[in-house]
Amino acid sequence: MGNVWSGKKVSMNPGPTQGLSLFRPKNLSQKLLRVIFSIYLVVTCLVTGLQFLTEYLKTQGSILDELKQLEETFRGPISTSLWQYNQNQLQALTSGLIAMPIIEGVDILDKHGAATISKRSFASTAAPLSMFEIKSDMNWDLNGQRTELGSLILYSSSKVVLDRVLFGFFLIAITATLKISVLFYLFVWAVDRFLSTPLKQLMSQVDDIKLNQTTIRRINISTEESNELTQLQEHINRMLATMERDRERLLEAEQAKRSWLEEAVAERTEELLIVNRRLMDLASEDSLTGVLNRRSFYEYAQHLIDLSHRQKTSFCLVLMDLDHFKSINDTYGHFIGDRVLVHFVDTIKPLLRTSDLFGRIGGEEFAIFLPDTDLDGSFQLAERLRKLVGNSTFDVDGKTIAYTVSLGIAMCEPGDRSVDELFKRADLKLYEAKDMGRDRVRS
């Protein structure tokens, strides 16, 4: 390298500000160190937190087991002698229970759930962060007849858990702190040894190489030796020449493709218009049943309401809800429930006019908007729908499923200007039909 190494020397030791520069990195090695250590710190904190939580829950479960054993030990004697105790004796009994290390509170309730004795080992102003309890019923058997006496509740708290796991928490925290401290300095040493120092050496050599700043072709290494750096320079120059030739070829190809692109764009535009129309249809339909979804039903119904007011015609809204649909889902599964919804839609669709709006409003709730229809005509249609659904059955996988529907009808009023007003009245009628036993129409 000639006189390249005759200049300044590179320090092989990290400077005194290495730790401070980690938080405000100015070079690649410090940024890499910050990223690596930040990831390790986050992972360590998460693992330590999970250790704390696991230890806490494990100890809480152990305390619950102990509470259960104490409850099983004292429940029988207390149940047998409870009727003999006066208030002072009960107070003494609960004080003895609370004196036990894990019991923070005792409640003795009568058979009506009212507190006979309620005692805590702490003041109400110094309550623990959380409480957990074991509750059991107390009974008295006399001559084969069981008498309910009430309930016994034993409480413990997070304070008891923390008292037990405090030393374990302390050891976990000390271990995590030691690991973080040791690995931090190992990270600093490793990054400085294998990345920072070589990069500083490379920058020092680049600074010592004479470059001609005025002409791009003179950017080269001032040496006659053939090494990795000069080879890299030759590769870059060849790459730039190749890129220039490719650019010229691309410009020629672009001119040739421009006319083809114009035709392709025209064809694709037509295809996109068709696809967009299909997407608009899909966006307005319920994906399961194929009828209008809630948003589209509201929009179209509002449009028909405005049109009916201008034309001074009547209209009605019919809300429908499948009876006991949850039991169908619970008994046969949601897949069969979905098939029932599709069967319901296919059953009533033939009775509707093309001008009627039919939509799915919720899970098993549907709505029909009937333009140019009075209340009597709406009621007759609703009755036909109810009977048709009630008389139909649905066979799937060898099972025959029968179901019914309740319907509520609301007719337009002079003050109606939004679909929400109509929905509120129809919903009230639907609930009347439900309250009267379902499988009926209310208007």
C-alpha positions as CSV (number, residue, x, y, z in Angstrom):
1,M,0.0,0.0,0.0
2,G,3.0,2.3,-0.2
3,N,2.8,5.2,2.2
4,V,-0.8,4.5,3.1
5,W,0.2,3.3,6.6
6,S,2.5,6.2,7.3
7,G,-0.4,8.4,8.6
8,K,-2.4,8.3,11.8
9,K,-2.9,5.1,13.8
10,V,-6.2,3.5,14.6
11,S,-7.0,2.9,18.3
12,M,-7.9,-0.7,18.9
13,N,-9.7,0.0,22.3
14,P,-13.2,1.4,22.6
15,G,-13.3,5.0,23.7
16,P,-14.6,6.1,27.1
17,T,-17.9,7.3,25.5
18,Q,-18.7,3.9,24.0
19,G,-21.6,3.3,26.5
20,L,-23.0,6.9,26.0
21,S,-22.8,6.7,22.2
22,L,-24.9,3.5,22.3
23,F,-27.9,5.6,23.0
24,R,-27.1,8.2,20.3
25,P,-25.3,6.1,17.7
26,K,-23.4,7.8,15.0
27,N,-22.0,4.8,13.1
28,L,-23.2,1.4,11.9
29,S,-21.5,-0.6,14.6
30,Q,-23.1,1.4,17.4
31,K,-26.5,1.1,15.7
32,L,-26.1,-2.6,15.3
33,L,-25.1,-2.9,18.9
34,R,-28.1,-0.9,20.0
35,V,-30.5,-3.1,18.0
36,I,-29.0,-6.4,19.2
37,F,-29.0,-5.3,22.8
38,S,-32.5,-3.8,22.6
39,I,-33.9,-7.1,21.3
40,Y,-32.1,-9.0,24.0
41,L,-33.3,-6.6,26.7
42,V,-36.9,-6.9,25.5
43,V,-36.8,-10.7,25.3
44,T,-35.2,-10.9,28.8
45,C,-37.8,-8.6,30.3
46,L,-40.6,-10.7,28.7
47,V,-39.1,-14.0,29.9
48,T,-38.5,-12.6,33.4
49,G,-42.0,-11.3,33.5
50,L,-43.3,-14.7,32.5
51,Q,-41.2,-16.3,35.2
52,F,-42.7,-13.9,37.8
53,L,-46.2,-14.6,36.6
54,T,-45.7,-18.4,36.5
55,E,-44.2,-18.3,40.0
56,Y,-47.1,-16.1,41.3
57,L,-49.8,-18.3,39.7
58,K,-48.1,-21.5,40.9
59,T,-48.0,-20.2,44.5
60,Q,-51.6,-18.9,44.3
61,G,-52.7,-22.4,43.2
62,S,-50.8,-23.9,46.2
63,I,-52.5,-21.5,48.6
64,L,-55.9,-22.3,47.1
65,D,-55.2,-26.0,47.7
66,E,-54.3,-25.2,51.3
67,L,-57.5,-23.2,51.7
68,K,-59.5,-26.1,50.4
69,Q,-57.9,-28.4,52.9
70,L,-58.6,-26.0,55.8
71,E,-62.2,-25.6,54.5
72,E,-62.7,-29.4,54.5
73,T,-61.1,-29.6,58.0
74,F,-63.3,-26.9,59.6
75,R,-66.5,-27.1,57.7
76,G,-67.8,-30.3,59.4
77,P,-67.2,-29.1,63.0
78,I,-68.6,-25.7,62.3
79,S,-71.7,-27.1,60.6
80,T,-72.3,-29.5,63.5
81,S,-71.9,-26.8,66.3
82,L,-73.0,-23.6,64.5
83,W,-76.4,-23.6,66.0
84,Q,-74.9,-23.8,69.5
85,Y,-72.6,-20.8,69.1
86,N,-73.5,-17.3,70.2
87,Q,-72.0,-14.2,68.6
88,N,-69.0,-14.0,70.9
89,Q,-68.1,-17.7,70.3
90,L,-68.4,-17.1,66.5
91,Q,-66.1,-14.1,66.8
92,A,-63.6,-16.1,68.7
93,L,-63.8,-18.9,66.1
94,T,-63.2,-16.5,63.1
95,S,-60.4,-14.8,65.0
96,G,-58.7,-18.2,65.4
97,L,-59.1,-18.9,61.7
98,I,-57.7,-15.6,60.7
99,A,-54.7,-16.2,62.9
100,M,-53.6,-18.9,60.5
101,P,-50.9,-17.7,58.1
102,I,-52.8,-18.0,54.8
103,I,-56.3,-16.9,55.9
104,E,-56.9,-13.2,55.4
105,G,-60.7,-13.2,55.9
106,V,-63.6,-15.3,57.0
107,D,-67.3,-15.0,56.1
108,I,-70.1,-17.1,57.6
109,L,-73.3,-16.6,55.8
110,D,-76.8,-17.8,56.7
111,K,-78.9,-19.8,54.3
112,H,-80.3,-16.5,52.8
113,G,-76.8,-15.3,51.9
114,A,-76.7,-12.6,54.7
115,A,-73.4,-12.3,56.6
116,T,-73.6,-13.7,60.1
117,I,-69.9,-13.1,60.7
118,S,-67.5,-11.2,58.4
119,K,-63.9,-10.6,59.6
120,R,-60.7,-9.5,57.9
121,S,-57.2,-9.4,59.1
122,F,-56.6,-6.0,57.5
123,A,-58.1,-2.6,57.7
124,S,-60.5,-1.5,54.9
125,T,-58.1,1.3,54.0
126,A,-55.2,-1.2,53.6
127,A,-56.8,-3.9,51.5
128,P,-54.6,-6.2,49.4
129,L,-54.4,-5.8,45.6
130,S,-56.5,-8.9,45.0
131,M,-58.5,-11.4,47.0
132,F,-59.4,-15.0,46.2
133,E,-61.5,-17.4,48.2
134,I,-62.9,-20.9,48.7
135,K,-66.6,-21.2,49.4
136,S,-68.6,-24.2,50.6
137,D,-72.1,-24.9,51.8
138,M,-72.7,-25.9,55.5
139,N,-75.4,-28.5,56.2
140,W,-76.6,-30.3,59.3
141,D,-77.8,-33.9,59.0
142,L,-80.3,-35.0,61.7
143,N,-82.1,-38.3,61.4
144,G,-81.4,-38.5,57.7
145,Q,-82.8,-35.0,57.1
146,R,-80.4,-32.3,55.8
147,T,-80.8,-28.8,57.0
148,E,-79.1,-25.9,55.2
149,L,-77.2,-23.7,57.6
150,G,-75.5,-21.3,55.2
151,S,-72.0,-21.0,53.7
152,L,-68.4,-20.7,54.9
153,I,-66.0,-18.6,52.9
154,L,-62.3,-18.5,53.5
155,Y,-60.2,-15.7,51.9
156,S,-56.6,-15.3,51.0
157,S,-54.9,-12.5,49.1
158,S,-52.1,-11.4,46.9
159,K,-50.2,-10.3,50.0
160,V,-49.9,-13.9,51.2
161,V,-48.8,-15.0,47.7
162,L,-46.2,-12.2,47.5
163,D,-44.9,-13.0,51.0
164,R,-44.2,-16.5,49.8
165,V,-42.7,-15.7,46.4
166,L,-40.8,-12.5,47.4
167,F,-37.5,-14.3,47.8
168,G,-38.0,-16.2,44.5
169,F,-38.8,-12.9,42.8
170,F,-35.7,-11.4,44.3
171,L,-33.5,-14.2,43.0
172,I,-35.1,-14.0,39.5
173,A,-34.5,-10.2,39.3
174,I,-30.9,-10.5,40.5
175,T,-30.2,-13.3,37.9
176,A,-31.8,-11.3,35.1
177,T,-29.8,-8.1,36.1
178,L,-26.5,-10.1,36.2
179,K,-27.2,-11.7,32.8
180,I,-28.1,-8.3,31.2
181,S,-25.0,-6.6,32.7
182,V,-22.6,-9.4,31.6
183,L,-24.0,-9.8,28.2
184,F,-24.1,-6.0,27.6
185,Y,-20.4,-5.8,28.1
186,L,-19.9,-9.0,26.0
187,F,-22.0,-7.4,23.2
188,V,-19.8,-4.2,23.4
189,W,-16.6,-6.2,23.3
190,A,-17.7,-8.4,20.4
191,V,-19.1,-5.6,18.3
192,D,-16.0,-3.5,18.8
193,R,-13.6,-6.5,18.2
194,F,-15.2,-7.9,15.1
195,L,-17.0,-4.9,13.5
196,S,-16.2,-1.5,14.9
197,T,-12.4,-1.8,14.8
198,P,-12.2,-3.3,11.3
199,L,-14.5,-0.5,10.0
200,K,-12.3,2.1,11.6
201,Q,-9.3,0.6,10.0
202,L,-11.0,0.6,6.6
203,M,-12.1,4.3,7.0
204,S,-8.5,5.2,8.0
205,Q,-7.1,3.5,4.8
206,V,-9.8,5.2,2.6
207,D,-8.9,8.6,4.0
208,D,-5.2,8.0,3.2
209,I,-5.8,7.1,-0.5
210,K,-5.4,10.0,-2.9
211,L,-8.6,10.6,-5.0
212,N,-9.1,13.1,-7.7
213,Q,-12.3,14.9,-6.7
214,T,-12.9,16.8,-10.0
215,T,-13.2,13.9,-12.5
216,I,-15.3,10.8,-11.9
217,R,-13.0,8.5,-13.9
218,R,-10.1,9.5,-11.5
219,I,-11.8,7.9,-8.5
220,N,-9.4,5.1,-7.9
221,I,-6.9,3.7,-5.4
222,S,-3.4,5.2,-5.6
223,T,-1.6,2.0,-6.0
224,E,-0.4,-0.2,-8.8
225,E,-1.1,-3.4,-7.0
226,S,-4.1,-5.5,-7.9
227,N,-6.1,-6.2,-4.8
228,E,-9.7,-6.6,-3.8
229,L,-10.4,-2.8,-3.8
230,T,-9.1,-2.3,-7.4
231,Q,-11.0,-5.3,-8.5
232,L,-14.1,-3.9,-6.9
233,Q,-13.6,-0.6,-8.8
234,E,-13.3,-2.5,-12.1
235,H,-16.5,-4.4,-11.4
236,I,-18.3,-1.2,-10.6
237,N,-17.1,0.4,-13.8
238,R,-18.2,-2.6,-15.9
239,M,-21.6,-2.6,-14.1
240,L,-22.1,1.1,-14.9
241,A,-21.3,0.5,-18.6
242,T,-23.7,-2.4,-18.7
243,M,-26.4,-0.3,-17.0
244,E,-26.0,2.4,-19.7
245,R,-26.4,-0.1,-22.5
246,D,-29.4,-1.7,-20.9
247,R,-30.9,1.8,-20.4
248,E,-30.6,2.5,-24.1
249,R,-32.2,-0.9,-25.0
250,L,-35.0,-0.3,-22.6
251,L,-35.8,3.1,-24.1
252,E,-36.0,1.5,-27.5
253,A,-38.2,-1.3,-26.2
254,E,-40.4,1.2,-24.4
255,Q,-41.1,3.0,-27.7
256,A,-42.0,-0.3,-29.3
257,K,-44.4,-1.3,-26.5
258,R,-46.2,2.1,-26.1
259,S,-48.8,1.4,-28.7
260,W,-49.3,-2.1,-27.4
261,L,-49.8,-0.8,-23.9
262,E,-52.4,1.7,-25.1
263,E,-54.5,-1.1,-26.5
264,A,-53.9,-3.3,-23.5
265,V,-55.0,-0.5,-21.2
266,A,-58.2,0.0,-23.1
267,E,-59.0,-3.7,-22.8
268,R,-58.1,-3.9,-19.2
269,T,-60.2,-0.8,-18.5
270,E,-63.3,-2.5,-19.9
271,E,-62.5,-5.7,-17.9
272,L,-62.1,-3.6,-14.7
273,L,-65.5,-1.9,-15.3
274,I,-67.1,-5.4,-15.4
275,V,-65.2,-6.5,-12.3
276,N,-66.1,-3.3,-10.4
277,R,-69.7,-3.8,-11.1
278,R,-69.4,-7.4,-9.8
279,L,-67.6,-6.2,-6.7
280,M,-70.4,-3.6,-6.0
281,D,-72.9,-6.5,-6.2
282,L,-70.8,-8.6,-3.8
283,A,-70.4,-5.7,-1.4
284,S,-74.1,-5.2,-1.2
285,E,-74.9,-8.9,-0.6
286,D,-74.8,-11.1,2.5
287,S,-72.1,-13.6,1.8
288,L,-74.1,-16.6,3.3
289,T,-77.7,-16.1,2.0
290,G,-77.2,-13.9,-1.1
291,V,-79.8,-11.3,0.1
292,L,-78.9,-7.7,0.9
293,N,-76.6,-7.1,3.8
294,R,-77.6,-4.7,6.6
295,R,-75.8,-1.6,5.1
296,S,-77.2,-2.0,1.6
297,F,-80.7,-2.8,3.0
298,Y,-80.7,0.5,5.0
299,E,-79.5,2.5,2.0
300,Y,-82.0,1.1,-0.5
301,A,-84.9,1.3,2.1
302,Q,-84.1,4.9,2.8
303,H,-84.2,5.6,-0.9
304,L,-87.6,3.9,-1.2
305,I,-88.9,5.9,1.8
306,D,-87.9,9.2,0.1
307,L,-89.5,8.0,-3.2
308,S,-92.8,7.0,-1.4
309,H,-93.1,10.4,0.2
310,R,-92.7,12.1,-3.1
311,Q,-95.2,9.8,-4.7
312,K,-97.5,9.8,-1.6
313,T,-97.7,6.0,-1.5
314,S,-97.7,3.8,1.6
315,F,-95.1,1.3,2.6
316,C,-94.4,-1.2,5.4
317,L,-91.5,-2.9,7.0
318,V,-91.5,-6.5,8.2
319,L,-88.9,-7.7,10.7
320,M,-88.4,-11.5,11.1
321,D,-86.5,-13.4,13.6
322,L,-86.1,-17.2,13.6
323,D,-87.4,-18.7,16.9
324,H,-84.9,-20.6,19.1
325,F,-82.2,-20.3,16.5
326,K,-79.5,-20.5,19.2
327,S,-80.7,-24.0,20.2
328,I,-80.3,-25.1,16.6
329,N,-76.7,-23.9,16.6
330,D,-76.1,-25.5,20.0
331,T,-77.7,-28.8,19.0
332,Y,-76.6,-29.3,15.4
333,G,-73.6,-26.9,15.1
334,H,-73.1,-23.6,13.3
335,F,-72.7,-25.3,9.9
336,I,-76.2,-26.7,10.1
337,G,-77.4,-23.3,11.5
338,D,-76.0,-21.6,8.4
339,R,-77.8,-24.2,6.2
340,V,-81.1,-23.4,8.0
341,L,-80.6,-19.7,7.3
342,V,-80.1,-20.4,3.6
343,H,-83.2,-22.7,3.6
344,F,-85.3,-20.0,5.2
345,V,-84.3,-17.5,2.5
346,D,-85.0,-19.9,-0.3
347,T,-88.4,-20.8,1.3
348,I,-89.8,-17.2,1.4
349,K,-88.2,-15.7,-1.6
350,P,-90.8,-17.0,-4.1
351,L,-93.6,-15.1,-2.2
352,L,-91.8,-11.7,-2.6
353,R,-92.2,-9.3,-5.5
354,T,-89.3,-8.0,-7.5
355,S,-89.9,-4.6,-6.1
356,D,-89.6,-5.8,-2.4
357,L,-86.4,-5.4,-0.5
358,F,-85.2,-8.5,1.3
359,G,-82.1,-8.3,3.6
360,R,-80.3,-10.0,6.5
361,I,-80.1,-7.5,9.3
362,G,-78.3,-9.7,11.9
363,G,-77.4,-13.3,12.8
364,E,-80.9,-14.8,12.4
365,E,-82.8,-11.5,11.9
366,F,-84.2,-10.6,8.4
367,A,-86.2,-7.7,7.1
368,I,-88.6,-7.1,4.1
369,F,-89.4,-3.6,2.9
370,L,-92.7,-3.5,1.1
371,P,-93.2,-0.4,-1.1
372,D,-96.7,0.6,-2.2
373,T,-98.2,-1.8,0.4
374,D,-100.7,-1.1,3.2
375,L,-100.8,-2.7,6.7
376,D,-103.5,-5.3,5.7
377,G,-101.6,-6.4,2.7
378,S,-98.4,-6.6,4.7
379,F,-100.1,-8.7,7.4
380,Q,-101.5,-11.1,4.9
381,L,-98.1,-11.6,3.3
382,A,-96.5,-12.0,6.8
383,E,-99.1,-14.7,7.7
384,R,-98.4,-16.6,4.5
385,L,-94.6,-16.4,5.2
386,R,-95.1,-17.6,8.8
387,K,-97.3,-20.6,7.8
388,L,-95.0,-21.5,4.9
389,V,-91.9,-21.6,7.2
390,G,-93.8,-23.4,10.0
391,N,-94.9,-26.1,7.6
392,S,-91.6,-26.6,6.0
393,T,-88.9,-29.0,7.2
394,F,-85.2,-29.1,6.4
395,D,-83.4,-32.5,6.0
396,V,-79.6,-32.6,6.3
397,D,-77.3,-35.5,7.1
398,G,-80.3,-37.7,7.9
399,K,-81.8,-35.2,10.4
400,T,-85.1,-33.4,10.0
401,I,-85.1,-29.9,11.4
402,A,-88.3,-27.9,11.8
403,Y,-88.3,-24.2,12.9
404,T,-90.6,-21.3,13.1
405,V,-90.4,-17.5,12.7
406,S,-91.8,-14.5,14.5
407,L,-92.7,-11.3,12.6
408,G,-93.3,-7.7,13.5
409,I,-94.8,-5.2,11.1
410,A,-94.6,-1.4,11.1
411,M,-96.5,0.8,8.6
412,C,-95.4,4.2,7.5
413,E,-96.6,7.3,9.4
414,P,-96.7,10.9,8.1
415,G,-93.7,11.9,10.2
416,D,-91.4,9.0,9.1
417,R,-88.4,10.4,7.3
418,S,-85.7,7.8,8.1
419,V,-85.6,4.0,8.1
420,D,-84.5,4.0,11.8
421,E,-87.9,5.2,12.9
422,L,-89.6,2.5,11.0
423,F,-87.2,-0.1,12.4
424,K,-87.8,0.9,16.0
425,R,-91.6,0.4,15.7
426,A,-91.2,-2.9,13.8
427,D,-88.7,-4.1,16.4
428,L,-91.2,-3.4,19.2
429,K,-93.9,-5.5,17.3
430,L,-91.4,-8.3,16.8
431,Y,-90.7,-8.4,20.6
432,E,-94.4,-8.5,21.2
433,A,-94.6,-11.6,19.0
434,K,-91.7,-13.2,20.9
435,D,-93.3,-12.4,24.3
436,M,-96.7,-13.8,23.2
437,G,-95.1,-17.3,22.5
438,R,-93.3,-16.8,19.1
439,D,-94.5,-18.2,15.7
440,R,-96.9,-15.3,15.2
441,V,-97.3,-11.9,13.5
442,R,-97.8,-8.6,15.3
443,S,-98.7,-5.4,13.6
